[in-house]
Amino acid sequence: METIFSKIISGEVKAYKVLEDDRFLAFLDVFPLVKGHTLVIPKEPVDYIFDLNPDALADLHKFAQKVAAAVKKAVPCKKVGVAVIGLEVPHAHVHLVPINQISDMNFSSPKLKLEPEVMEEIAKRIRQAF
């Protein structure tokens, strides 16, 4: 099934990538809750995260852990929160959200609208934090 994420993986749709390997991809959410909100996805087209085989699920979280450490270095925050919701796009994904207070993880809050230059600068800072 084709999704916005499969189009990002193929390069058909631009994304502010922060880390990629042969199995996983991390990029900034274009509708972020806060600056630095990053999505981590498997390149395997699986809708429901718990349908990933156990090794792939574990490896996705290991990849996300590495990304979260870079996000924390690059974006001022107390912690990086993690959420798996899975309703917005039918492709497994993990949200990594820099947080200073619990309300930073409120997915019903209005999303930020950041200029492309700001998004690229945030992505660059995260890439440099690896």
N, C-alpha and C positions, 0 to 999 in steps of 0.2 A: 504494500500500500504506500502510495506517495504522500508525503507530508512536507510541511515547511522544513522539518529537520532533515529529511532525506535530500531535499533540495540544497540545504546548507552543506551537507556532507559531500554532495556531488560538485559543489561550487557554483551551482545554478543561481543560488541566492547568496548575497554577501552577508558575512557575519564578522563580528569583532572577536576573532579567535584569540584565545590565550594559551591553549595547549592542545596538541593533537598527537596521536600515535596511530598505529594501524587498526586499533580496535575502539578507541574512544576519542571524543572531541569535547572541549570546553570552550564556551564563548559567552559573551555578555548577553544578558536578556535585553532585548530592545524595548521591553515594557517593564523596566526595573522598579522594584519597591524602593530601593536605595541605590546610590552609586556603588558600582562594583558587583551588583547582583549577577551571578554567573550561573549558566546552565551546563550540566555535564551529561552527555548522552553516550550510549553505546552506538557504534556505527551499524550494528546489527539491527534491522528493522523489527523491533519487538514493541508492541503497544504497552503491555502491562509489565512493570518492572519485575514482578515476581514470577513472570513467565521466562525470564532469563535463566539459563542453567546456573546451578549454584556457583560454579567457578567464575562464570562471567559476571554474576552479581557481586561476588567478592572483589573481583578485579575492578569493576566499576567503582566500588567504594574506595578501593586503594587509590585509584586515579583521582577520585574526588577529594580524598584526603590531601594529596599532593597539591591539587589546585587550591583547596581551602587555605593551606599554609601560605601560598603565594598571595592569595587575596588578602589575608590578614596582614601580611607585610606591606602590601601596596595601598590598602584602603584603611584609613583610621577607624578602628572599631575595637570593641571589647572582645568579641568572638565572631565566628562565622557560623550562623545558624544553617541548618540543613532541613529540607522538606522534600517529600515526595508526594505529589498530589495526583498527577497523571490524568487529569480530565481535560486540560487545555489543548494538548496536542497528542494525538494517538501514537506516540513514540516514547518509550521509557526515558525519563529524565529526572535529574536531581537538581534542586535549586540550592545554591550556596548564596546566602544573604549576609553581608556584613551587618552586625547588629550592635547597638549600644543600649537598646532597651527592647523589651518584649514586643512592643508595638511595631518595631521594624519588620517583624515577620507576619504582619496582618495582611493577608492576601486580598482582603476586600478594601484595603486602602487605595486611594487614587495612585496610579502609576506615574512615575516621572516621565517627562518628555525632555530628553537630553539631545543637544546638538551633536551631529556626527563628529565634530572635532573633540568634544568632551568624551564621547564614547571611545574614540581612538586613543586618546591620552590615557584613559583608565585602563584600557586593554594593554597598552604599551607598558604602563607601570606594573601590571600584574605579570606580563611576560618577563619583564626584567627581574622580578622577584624570585624566579626559579633558580 
